[in-house]
Amino acid sequence: MGSSINSIKRDHGRFKDIIKGKIRKNLKKYITHGEMMGKQGEEVVNIPVPAIDLPRFKYGDRQQGGVGQGDGEPGDPIGKEPQEGDGQGKAGEGEGQHTLEAELTIQELAEMLGEELELPNIKPKGTRTIKTKTYKYSGISRVGPEGLRDFNRSFKEALKREIASGTYDPDHPVIVPTRQDLRYRSWTETIKPENNAVVLYMMDVSGSMGDEQKEIVRIESFWIDTWLRSQYKGIETRYIIHDATAKEVDKDTFFRTRESGGTLISSAYKLALKIIKEDYPAEEWNIYPFHFSDGDNWSGEDTKLCLEILHKSIMPAANVFCYGQVDSRYGSGQFLKDLQERFKEDERIITSRIENKDAIYTSIKEFLGKGK
């Protein structure tokens, strides 16, 4: 029974490795598309992958007979007589698509992302930590629950006792552990400090930012979250939307809201700075502001104000500031140029132009590739 269970576990492990190999091979496709966006939980993600078809025999109806059985003449078709169907519609071409869902932990997915994009581990800046408890089986005890009994240690203790007492018979080696021989695995509790981080997502929701642009932001933010969650044990996320004014919203509202007004980017930066000052002291927290826009701003004066807020207030507090410009037929793209010109020597300002979904892959690497 035990060998059968072990065999099943080995087969299941090999199957999971095959599935993970398929995901790793096609990870770029998963990064640039949103198949798993609605399938993530707190710790796991379900990813659709092509089904692996295993060969199998298919048996026909026993009433049909078989080769060399029943009545018939040479040349007669085997099986039932073909009948005309009364179905409607045109027959399709090719095989149907068969998929299954593979469950991966956030950590496993993050490891694949890190390998694919060659991302360095982040070096935390903030000093605020949370303490987590970890348990490790590192010792042997004379007492414990039966589920933790160590068979090998118990057998050795019984063997040593019988040899020492002279009752061991090598010709008839029957070892019967007594209560005093039993040994159990024991664990130690370790308190481990973990760094905290906050991610501030800001997005322009004015009329020029359509559903396609929001979908790009939604996909990219999923992968950014996946990587940062693998680097920090405690992480918080806040969402800000803006047109001519800014407000904090929940995640669902962040990706669904669309306004028709103009754009004042400084309104988002002022609100982000207010949140940082009130809730996330720079000396304690690792702070990651991400701003997504199509590059339009109401005026050059407001752009100057944005640059000053970044330079004097947000950048001294943040690990990095990331600006993603999502191409739009209505967006001028000017804000990206202004940022690059003003902060061309500052590595803490990371900019990325996201032309379409295919550009998400490169954009994630640009944002996370510095390890800050």
C-alpha angles and dihedrals in degrees: 000000000000093000090051092052091048090050091051090049091050092049091048090049092051090048091052089050090053091050092048089049090055091049092047091049092052098034094119089059091050091048093054097042132056105230094128099037095105094038104067126110131184094283109007139049126204112217123190112232132175110274118251107231114212119206115255140167118252117206124208129224110293089222092064096070122218145242110322093009132108132004124319147110130251110279096027113133116253116243131013123347112267113254130202113252126222096207122130132222136051122292115249126234127239132007125314118255116255118193138173131192120246117202117221129175118240088247093054092048091048091051090053090048091049092050094045095049096030091235118182119227113263120253105219119230104187121079100211111113140179122215119234128189121230126185125211128183098230107144149039125243135189091227134045146109118307091243089067097047111136105220097192094050092046092050092049092051090051091048093050091049093052093046091049092049094046094239096113113111112195090195091056104026101187110158117192113183116218127207092270091056096057117110129188134199113251131195138216126218118229125193110214124188115224129193121245127222139182126208117206113198116195124183137179108235098179120131094274092063105079134183093277092056092047091050090055090051091047093053095044094048090053091059093042089053091047092055097042092048088056090053100045128044094204116042132163128194128206127185129211126183124190146178113153088335132030134224138172116248140170123267097263093050090046093064098036105046121101125176132187101215132101128276131258107171093186090069090066094046092050091052092046090051091050091052092048094050094046101040112014117046108205094228091058107034137060102228125200117182115188120187124190123191142139090244101258120131130177096243146349089250092059090049089055089051090051092052091051093049090050094047100043104030119011101041096052087056102040132076088220137340115226124198120189117191111203112202115243131174088234099043122095095205091219097131092065090055091049092052094047092049095047097043104028091129097043114091091191090073110073119185130187134182111217108196097175142329092294089061092059090084093059093039093057090052091049092052099043102027097091096064095229 
